[in-house]
């Protein structure tokens, strides 16, 4: 009897990124080495993987346009070094007009080539019941492109953190062929406790996609605290892995997750949402 093919592995890297990109890059290097040794074909980093710093004046020294950004080049080098694909989570870059920043994801192939870019569309402009106030649009410009890219794990739809709350984006990703979705994040503790797991499972169920969400976790140098719980969810809504909310004294947590290629088709055949949409008598 022929053995079934082994599903490819994704590696979720949970971090507590700080205000020094060089330190964060060293953490990423070690995490990618472990991921490659464990057989992963692609590693996923959290939002703002190379730099988390609410002090805009202090962080400005590390923010440049993509063409001038040495940290992105370093990430390309790590993909080549470890011979695995890399989803960078996101990094802060200066917009081309030089006025504001962008929160940008990159998908980098194992040869170091950048295969896709995505700028976070939805800005986190909120005042939470906890009293936390966040106004991303004061420093960041939102993106305007919907991106799906071919990877060794399947057709990957790109999104970042607060995008999670806008299901119409994920419908558009599926319409463009996505079979799995990346949602790197730096969720606050209060919103994470209330909404993280249920929203991740909802996005997986309603799209029939794997959801891969690498997250920031713990107490950061700039004073913020993030929720953690990097998640992998299958297209039926089953949580395949949860990295938890405690870094246990380390600077990263690695979670390896098998991605079963036929799972998306199976979920979509069982709950045929596209057919139901086509047969309804009303357009929303």
C-alpha positions as CSV (number, residue, x, y, z in Angstrom):
1,X,0.0,0.0,0.0
2,X,1.3,3.5,-0.9
3,X,1.8,5.9,2.0
4,X,-0.2,9.1,1.8
5,X,1.9,12.2,1.0
6,X,3.0,14.1,4.1
7,X,1.4,17.6,4.3
8,X,3.8,20.5,4.1
9,X,4.6,22.3,7.4
10,X,4.0,25.9,8.2
11,X,5.9,27.5,11.0
12,X,4.3,30.2,13.1
13,X,6.8,32.4,14.9
14,X,5.4,34.2,18.0
15,X,7.6,37.0,19.2
16,X,8.0,39.9,21.7
17,X,9.6,42.3,19.3
18,X,11.3,45.4,20.7
19,X,12.7,48.7,19.7
20,X,16.0,47.4,18.2
21,X,15.6,45.8,14.7
22,X,19.0,44.1,15.0
23,X,18.0,42.2,18.1
24,X,14.7,41.3,16.5
25,X,16.5,40.1,13.4
26,X,18.6,37.8,15.5
27,X,15.5,36.3,17.0
28,X,14.0,35.8,13.6
29,X,17.2,34.1,12.4
30,X,17.2,31.6,15.2
31,X,13.5,30.9,14.8
32,X,13.9,30.3,11.0
33,X,16.8,28.0,11.7
34,X,14.6,25.9,14.0
35,X,11.7,26.0,11.5
36,X,13.9,24.8,8.7
37,X,15.4,22.1,10.9
38,X,11.9,21.0,11.8
39,X,11.0,20.6,8.1
40,X,8.9,23.7,7.6
41,X,8.6,25.0,4.0
42,X,7.5,28.4,5.1
43,X,7.8,30.6,8.2
44,X,5.2,33.2,9.3
45,X,6.2,36.2,11.4
46,X,3.9,38.5,13.4
47,X,2.9,42.1,12.6
48,X,5.8,44.6,13.1
49,X,8.3,41.7,13.4
50,X,11.4,43.9,13.1
51,X,10.3,46.9,15.1
52,X,7.6,47.7,17.7
53,X,7.9,51.2,18.9
54,X,5.1,53.8,19.6
55,X,7.7,56.5,19.9
56,X,7.6,57.9,16.4
57,X,10.6,60.1,16.8
58,X,12.8,57.3,18.2
59,X,11.6,54.8,15.6
60,X,12.2,57.2,12.7
61,X,15.9,56.3,12.5
62,X,14.8,52.8,11.4
63,X,12.1,53.8,8.9
64,X,13.0,54.1,5.2
65,X,11.4,53.6,1.8
66,X,11.5,50.0,0.7
67,X,14.3,50.6,-1.8
68,X,16.5,51.9,1.0
69,X,15.5,49.6,3.7
70,X,18.4,47.4,4.8
71,X,16.2,45.3,7.2
72,X,14.1,44.0,4.4
73,X,17.2,43.0,2.5
74,X,18.4,41.2,5.7
75,X,15.1,39.2,5.8
76,X,15.6,38.2,2.1
77,X,19.0,37.0,3.1
78,X,17.6,34.8,5.9
79,X,15.2,33.2,3.5
80,X,18.1,32.3,1.3
81,X,20.3,31.2,4.3
82,X,17.7,28.8,5.7
83,X,16.2,27.8,2.3
84,X,12.6,28.3,3.3
85,X,9.9,30.7,2.3
86,X,9.1,33.6,4.6
87,X,6.1,35.7,5.3
88,X,7.5,38.7,7.1
89,X,4.4,39.4,9.1
90,X,4.8,43.1,8.5
91,X,7.4,45.9,8.8
92,X,7.1,49.7,8.9
93,X,8.3,51.5,5.8
94,X,8.2,55.0,4.7
95,X,5.6,55.5,2.0
96,X,6.9,56.4,-1.5
97,X,5.7,60.0,-1.0
98,X,7.8,60.3,2.1
99,X,5.0,61.8,4.2
100,X,3.6,58.8,6.1
101,X,4.5,55.2,6.8
102,X,3.0,52.0,5.5
103,X,2.5,48.7,7.4
104,X,3.7,46.2,4.7
105,X,3.9,42.4,4.4
106,X,6.3,40.7,2.1
107,X,6.2,37.1,0.9
108,X,9.8,36.0,0.2
109,X,10.7,32.8,-1.7
110,X,13.5,30.5,-0.5
111,X,15.8,32.1,-3.1
112,X,15.3,35.5,-1.5
113,X,13.0,36.8,-4.3
114,X,10.1,39.0,-3.1
115,X,7.0,37.4,-4.6
116,X,4.3,39.7,-3.1
117,X,3.7,42.9,-1.1
118,X,0.7,43.9,0.8
119,X,0.0,47.2,2.6
120,X,-2.5,47.0,5.6
121,X,-5.8,48.4,4.3
122,X,-7.7,49.1,7.6
123,X,-6.2,51.5,10.1
124,X,-6.6,50.8,13.8
125,X,-8.2,54.1,14.9
126,X,-10.1,53.2,18.1
127,X,-10.6,54.0,21.7
128,X,-11.1,50.8,23.7
129,X,-13.2,50.3,26.8
130,X,-9.9,49.7,28.6
131,X,-9.0,53.3,27.9
132,X,-6.3,52.5,25.3
133,X,-6.3,54.9,22.4
134,X,-4.8,54.0,19.0
135,X,-4.7,56.2,15.9
136,X,-2.7,54.4,13.3
137,X,-3.8,56.8,10.5
138,X,-1.9,59.6,12.2
139,X,1.3,58.0,11.0
140,X,0.3,55.3,8.5
141,X,-1.4,55.4,5.1
142,X,-3.7,52.5,4.3
143,X,-3.2,50.3,1.3
144,X,-5.5,49.8,-1.7
145,X,-4.6,46.4,-3.1
146,X,-6.0,42.9,-2.5
147,X,-3.2,40.4,-2.8
148,X,-3.1,36.6,-3.3
149,X,0.2,34.8,-4.1
150,X,1.2,31.3,-4.9
151,X,3.3,29.6,-2.2
152,X,4.4,26.0,-1.4
153,X,1.4,25.8,1.0
154,X,-1.2,27.0,-1.6
155,X,-2.7,30.3,-2.8
156,X,-2.0,32.7,0.1
157,X,-4.3,35.7,0.7
158,X,-2.7,38.5,2.6
159,X,-4.0,40.7,5.4
160,X,-2.8,42.3,8.6
161,X,-4.2,42.5,12.2
162,X,-7.2,44.9,12.2
163,X,-8.1,43.7,8.7
164,X,-9.4,40.7,10.5
165,X,-12.6,42.6,11.4
166,X,-13.7,43.2,7.8
167,X,-15.1,40.0,6.3
168,X,-15.6,41.5,2.9
169,X,-11.8,41.6,2.4
170,X,-11.6,37.8,3.0
171,X,-14.5,37.2,0.5
172,X,-12.5,39.1,-2.0
173,X,-9.4,37.0,-1.3
174,X,-11.3,33.8,-1.9
175,X,-12.8,35.2,-5.1
176,X,-9.1,35.7,-6.2
177,X,-8.3,32.1,-5.5
178,X,-7.0,32.0,-1.9
179,X,-6.9,28.7,-0.1
180,X,-5.2,29.9,3.0
181,X,-4.9,33.3,4.6
182,X,-2.2,35.0,6.6
183,X,-3.3,37.4,9.5
184,X,-0.1,38.5,11.3
185,X,-1.1,40.6,14.3
186,X,-0.1,42.6,17.4
187,X,-3.5,42.4,19.1
188,X,-4.1,44.2,22.4
189,X,-4.8,42.0,25.4
190,X,-8.3,43.4,26.0
191,X,-9.5,42.8,22.3
192,X,-7.6,39.5,22.1
193,X,-9.3,38.1,25.2
194,X,-12.7,39.2,23.8
195,X,-12.5,38.5,20.0
196,X,-9.3,36.8,18.8
197,X,-10.2,33.2,18.7
198,X,-13.8,33.6,17.5
199,X,-12.8,36.0,14.7
200,X,-10.0,33.8,13.5
201,X,-12.3,30.7,13.4
202,X,-15.1,32.8,11.7
203,X,-12.7,33.9,8.9
204,X,-11.6,30.3,8.4
205,X,-15.2,28.9,8.4
206,X,-16.7,31.6,6.1
207,X,-13.9,31.4,3.6
208,X,-13.2,27.7,3.7
209,X,-9.5,28.5,4.1
210,X,-6.7,27.7,6.5
211,X,-5.9,30.7,8.6
212,X,-2.3,31.3,9.8
213,X,-2.0,34.0,12.4
214,X,1.5,34.6,13.9
215,X,1.2,37.1,16.8
216,X,3.2,39.4,19.0
217,X,3.0,38.4,22.7
218,X,4.0,39.8,26.1
219,X,5.4,43.1,27.4
220,X,7.3,45.2,24.8
221,X,10.0,47.7,25.2
222,X,7.8,50.6,24.2
223,X,5.3,49.8,27.1
224,X,2.6,48.0,25.2
225,X,1.4,44.5,25.9
226,X,0.1,42.1,23.3
227,X,-2.1,39.1,23.5
228,X,-0.1,36.3,21.7
229,X,-2.0,33.1,21.0
230,X,-0.6,32.6,17.5
231,X,-3.2,30.4,15.8
232,X,-3.6,28.0,13.0
233,X,-7.2,27.2,12.1
234,X,-8.3,24.7,9.4
235,X,-11.1,25.4,6.8
236,X,-13.7,23.7,9.0
237,X,-12.9,26.0,11.9
238,X,-10.8,23.6,14.0
239,X,-8.0,25.2,15.9
240,X,-4.9,23.1,14.8
241,X,-2.5,25.0,17.1
242,X,-2.5,27.8,19.7
243,X,0.9,29.1,20.9
244,X,-0.6,30.5,24.1
245,X,-0.2,33.8,25.8
246,X,3.0,33.2,27.8
247,X,6.4,33.4,26.2
248,X,7.9,31.4,29.2
249,X,11.0,33.5,29.4
250,X,12.0,33.0,25.7
251,X,12.1,35.6,22.9
252,X,10.1,33.5,20.5
253,X,7.8,30.5,20.4
254,X,7.8,28.2,17.3
255,X,4.7,26.2,16.3
256,X,4.8,23.8,13.4
257,X,1.5,23.1,11.6
258,X,0.7,20.6,8.8
259,X,-1.4,22.2,6.0
260,X,-3.5,19.6,4.3
261,X,-4.0,20.5,0.7
262,X,-7.5,19.1,0.1
263,X,-9.0,20.6,3.3
264,X,-10.2,23.8,1.6
265,X,-12.0,21.9,-1.2
266,X,-13.6,19.5,1.3
267,X,-15.0,22.3,3.5
268,X,-16.3,24.2,0.5
269,X,-18.0,21.1,-0.9
270,X,-19.6,20.4,2.4
271,X,-20.9,23.9,2.8
272,X,-21.3,25.2,-0.8
273,X,-21.4,28.9,-0.1
274,X,-20.7,29.9,-3.7
275,X,-23.5,27.9,-5.1
276,X,-25.9,29.3,-2.4
277,X,-24.9,32.8,-3.4
278,X,-25.5,32.1,-7.1
279,X,-29.0,30.7,-6.4
280,X,-30.2,33.5,-4.1
281,X,-32.8,36.1,-5.4
282,X,-31.3,39.2,-3.9
283,X,-28.0,41.1,-4.3
284,X,-26.6,42.7,-1.2
